[in-house]
């Protein structure tokens, strides 16, 4: 019975573990750009984009720069928690019910963005080239997970079987983008821009977990070590337009081209099982290579200044994840499946994001202090177990100071979402009873520093 228990628990946990991976999968959607100023406004920056982080939001915005500037963005805290509690029952004669408690924590920190822009200003036009680095998808984090499960037989009044899963995941690096950007403004009311992006994937992940099963007849312990490395590269482009029909208003439009990401995956799992009969070991190699068909993104934004000190902005963004696929081989077997959902996913959703932001600045003679706030919704790629779309709610606050050529900004972004999750015991769906929701919250802290070089005085 212990072997059945562990096998059924592994299937039950796989659903929950996939949900944990979804915790960082959210970065596929929510990390659309960089900068504490932008995120202090909830990421509603497509029609603002008036500093060197514009390459990640709308490259046409670079054309507003008049002086050379250096930018650095750091995320000192990127923390998330993932909690699930539910009691479920199902119609299997030997099992009356099961309880699963689930707790997972993710924490990380990383350099998010760095750039150098050098405007070339003439009387009737401006041309702004820029080089930049962005951590487009962060995979530099640590996940800890603890999951107790209890299974009760129908002939018993107490839980006589228990499974405890403890897991630690260490991941390094991420999906990085090196970009060359160019913006041009032939007239004050319009600007166009483009970025050529080289994606570099270099992720190293180790995953260690221990599953302990306790029954009336003894104990069984399974130890699993997984090594998962990803390496790959690709090219794509961001195209942007900025239009100012009146000085107090701007409209931004961005198109990010689809691309094919060629990727090599090393995926080796070693499992050791210790029972009363003795130890048993097995190694499973799921390594392979393939191509991810990364989808296109379209974003539209509008911003305006009802008064000089107040800036309001709104963005709408969609990415065609429903068309994303992975084609290649895994362990020598051809693979053609949705990405990132995998073969078990019936369909994927297009991500859609609506963002609203505001900034109010107190302006002195030699300095300015802005106050920012924003809110956004972010529809996720995968549906939950009840077939409903998962929408993240996010909100942010930020501030900073500008004095001379120095600009220092900070922002805190908070995300929250709930999703329905069931377990699966012995391959039979369980009818939920009680609270079967996953609740996730995330907090990111952004710190941005910008230095604008002083304008050179022309010789008299």
N, C-alpha and C positions, 0 to 999 in steps of 0.2 A: 504493500500500500504506500510505503514511503516513496518508492520510485514513481508511482502514479502521481503522488502528491507533488513531487518536484517537477515532473513533466508538465502537469497542469498549471503549476505555479509559474513555470517559465513562460508558458503561453500567455498566462494572465498578465505577467509583468511586462512582456514584450510590448503590449499596447501602451503601458504606462511609461516604459523606457523610451519608446518612440515619441511620446508626448514631451519627455524631458529634452530630447534632441530638438524638438520644436521650439524649446525655450530660446536656443540660439538661432534656430532657423528664422525666427521673427526678424533677425537682422537683414534677411533678404528683402524685406519690405520697408522697414522703418529707417534704415540707414540710406537715405537718398542724397544726403549732402553733409557738409561739415561746417563747424564754426559755432562758437558760443552765442554770437549775436543771432544767427539764424535759428538755432534751437531754442533760444530764449523766447522767440516769437512762434514757437510751435512748429518750426520748419516751414512756415509760410513765407518763402524767400524767392520764389521764381520770378516775381515781378519787382523785387527789391534788389538783391544781388549786387550790392554796391561796394563790395570789398573783394579781396583776392580769393576768398572762398567761392566766388561766383562760378568758377570752373566746374564745381560739383553740383550747382543748382541751375544756373543759366549762364553759359560762357559769354553771352552777349553783354552781360552786366559788367564785364571787365573794362568795357569801353568808357566807363564813367571815371576810371582812375586817371589822375593827372600827374601823380608822382610815383616813382619806384617804391615798392613796398615788399617787406618780408613778413611772412605769416607762419605761425606755429600753433597747432591745436592739440591739446592733450586731454585725454579722458582718464583722470586719476581713479575713478570709481565707476564700475559697470557691474551692478549687482542685480540679481533676480532671485525670486523664490517661487517655488512651485509646490502646491499643497493639494492633496486629494484625500478624502475620507468617504467611505461608502460601505454599507452593508448590503449584500446582494443575495438573492435566493434563486434557485433554479430547479428544474424538474429532472434531477438525476436521482434514482432510488437510494444510492448509498451516501449521498451528500445532502444535508439539510440546508446549508447555507455557507457563506464565506464573508469574511471581513478583510478589507484591505485598507491600510493607512499608508499614505505616500507623502514624503517630504523631500524636496530637492533644493539645493542652493547653488547658484552660479555667481562667481565673482571674477573680475578681471580688470586690467588697466592697460592702456596702450597709447601710442602716438597716433592721432587720428588724421592729421593733415599737416603739410608743410609746402610752402610755395615761395616763388620770387617772380614778381611782375615788373616790367620796365616799359612804361608808356612812352610812345613817340608822338609828341604833340605838335601839330601844325595849326595855322590860323583857321583853316576850314575843315580839318578832319583830325581824327586821333586813331592811332593804331597801337594795340596793347598785346605784346607777346608775353607768355607766362610758361614756366615749368612748375609742375606740382606733383606731390605724392599724396595718396589717400588710402587709408585702410577701409576699403569698400565694405568688406564683411569681416568682422573680427572673429577669430577663432583662438584668441589668446586668453584662456580662462581656465578656471578650475570648477568642477561640479562635484558636489557630495550628495549622496542619496541614501536614504534609509527607508525601507519598506517592510513593515511587519504584516503578515497575512495569517488568518486563522480559518481552518476548515473543520466543520462539525459534522459527524455522522448522524444519520437520522435516528439511530438507536441510542444515542448518547444525549445527555442534557448539558454537557460541557464541551468546550472546544478541546479535542484530544489530539489535534494535529496543528502544527504551526510551521510557517516558513518565514525566515528573516533574511532579507536581502540588504547588503551594505555595499555601496559602490562609490568609487572615486575616479574621476576622469580629469586628466591633465591634457591640455591642448595648447599648442604654440603657433604663433604667426597668424596668417589669415589670407584673405583674398585682397591683394594690394594692387593699386592702379598708379602707374606713372603716366603723366599726361603732358602733352604739349598743346597749349591753347593760343588762340589768336582771336582778338575782337577788333572790329572796325566800326567807326561811327562817322559816316560822311556828313551827317547833319545832327544837330542837337537832339532832335525828336526821335531818331531811330538809330539802332545799332544791331549788328549781327555778329555772331561768334561761333567758334567751333573748337572742339577738343578732340585730339586723337589719343585714345587711351590704350595703353599696353597693360593687360591684366596678367599678374603673376601670382600663381597659387603655389604655396609651399607650406602645407599644414602637417604637423606631426602630433598625433594623438595617442595616448595610452589610456587604457580603460581596465581597471581592476575591480572585480566584484566577488563577493562571497555569498553563497546561498546556503543557509543552514536550515535543514528540515528536522523537526522534532515530532516524534509520535510516541505512542505507548510502547512500541516495540524497539525503539532505538533512535539513533541520530544519523543523518546523512549530510555531508558537507561537500559542496561543489565550489571550487575556486576557478575563476575564469580570468585570463589575461589576454587583452586584445591590443594589437598594434595596428593603427590605421594612419597611413601617410597618404597625402594627396599632393600631386605636383602637376602643374599645367600652365598654359598661357593662351592668350587670345588678343585680338585687336577689335576695337569698335570705336564709334564716334558719338559725341554729343553735339547737337546743333541747336543754336539758340537765337531767339529774336526778342528784342526789347523795343517797345513803341511807346512814346510819350505824346499822346494827342494834345495834352495841355501840361504845363510845367508841374502841376500838383498831382498828376495821375500817370500811372505806367501800367502797361499790359505786357506780360511775358509769355513766351511759348517755347517749349523745349521738346526735342525729339532725340531719344537715345536709341541708336540702331541695335538691332538684334545681332548676335554673333555666335560663332561656334567655339566653345571652350574645349580644347583637347586636353585630356586629363589622364594621368597614370595613377592607379590606386594600389597601394600595398595594404592588404587586409588579412591579417593572420591572427587566429584565435587558438589559444591553448587552454584546454580544460582538464582539470584534475578532480575526480570524484572519489571521496573517501566514505566507505560504508562499513558495516559490520563484516562484510565478506572480504574487505581489503580495498586497496586503491586501484583506480583505473584512470588512464590518461588518453587524451585524443587531441589531435591538432587539425584544424580546418583552415585551409588557405582559399580565400575568396578574392585574391588579387586579380587585377585586370586593367584594361584601359578602354577608353571610349571617348565620345564627344557629347558634350552637353549643348543642346540647342537653346541658347539663352534668349529670352524674348525681348521685344522692343518695349520702350516706355514712352508715354506721351504725358506732358504736364502743361497746365495752363494756370496762370496766376494774374492777379490784379492787385494793385496797391494805390494808395492815395493819401494825401495830407489835407485833412479838413482845416487844420491850423498848422503853423510852421513847426511847433514842437511835437505834434502827434502824427504818427505813421500807422496806418491800418493796412493789412494785407490778407489775401485769401488765395489758396492754391487747391487745385484738383489734379490728381495724378493717377494714372492707371498703367499697369504692367501686364502684358498678355501671358501670364503664367499658365493659362489653360492650354497653350500651344507648346509649352516647354517639354522636351523629351531628352532621354539619355539613350544613346545607341553605342554598343561596343561589345565587350566580352567580360565575363566575370568567372574566374576559375575555369577558363577555357570554354565556357558556354555562352553562345550569343545572347545578348540582352537588348531588348527594345521596349522601353517602358516610360511612363510619365516621370518627370523630374520636377521637384524633389520628392514627390509622394512615394514613388516606388510601384512595384508590380501590383500590390494589393489595393491600390487606389483606383476607384472607378473614374473619377474625374478630378481635375484641379480647377480652382477658381482664379480668375484674374484678380490681382490685388488692386484695391481702390482706396485712395486716401484723400480726405478732405481736411484742410488745415486752415486755421484762423489765427492771426497774430496781431499784436499791437505793441507800439513802442512810444513812450513819452520821455522827452529829454528835458532836464533842467540845464540851461545854458548860461554859463558865466562868461566873464571876459577872457579867461585863459584856459577854461576847462569846460567839459560837459559831462553830466551824469545821467545815463539813460536808465529807464525802468521798463522791463519787458514782460509780456505774458502771452501764452498761446494755448490752444487746445486743438486736438486732432483725433480723427478716427481712422483706423487702419484695418481694412478687411484682409484676413489672412488667406493663404493659398489653399489650405486644406479645410474641409468641413469637420465637425466633431462627430462623435459616434451616433448622435441623434439625427445626423444629416443636416444640421443647421450651420450656417456660416459663422465664423468666429471673428468678432470685431474687437480690436484693441482700442481702448480709450486712453488717450494720453493728454497730459497737460504739463505746462512748463512755466517757469519764472526765470528772470535773469536781470543782470545789471552790469555795470562796468564804469569805467572812467576814461576819458580822453583828454590828454593834455599834451600840447606841442605835437610832436610826431608819433607819440605813443598812444596805443589803444589797448586796454586790458578789459576783457569781458569774461563773465562766468554765467553759466546756466545750469539749472537742474531740470531734468526731464523725468517724469513719472508715468509709467504705463500700467494699466490694469486690464485683465480680461478673465472671463469665465468660460469654461467649456465642459460639455457633458462627456463622461468617459465611462465605459463599461469594461468589465473583465471578461475572460473567456476560459471556462473550466472544462477540461476534457472535450474541447471542441464544440461545446454547446453554449449558445448565447444565454446570458443570465438576465433575468428580469429584475431591473433595479428596484430596490426598496429603500427609502430614506434618501439621504443626501449623496448624490453621485456626481458632484461637480468638481472639476479642477479649477482652482483659483490661482492666478499668477500675477505677480506684481514685479515691476522692474524700476530701477533708479539708475540714471546716468548723470555724471557731473562733467561738464565741459569747461575747459579753461582755454581761452584764446589770447594770444599776444600778437599785435601788429605794430610794425615800425615803418613809418613813411619817411623816406629820406627827404631832407629839405631841398627846396628848389634852388638850383645854382643861379647865382647872380651873373648876369651877362657883363662882360667888361665894358667899361664906359669909353 
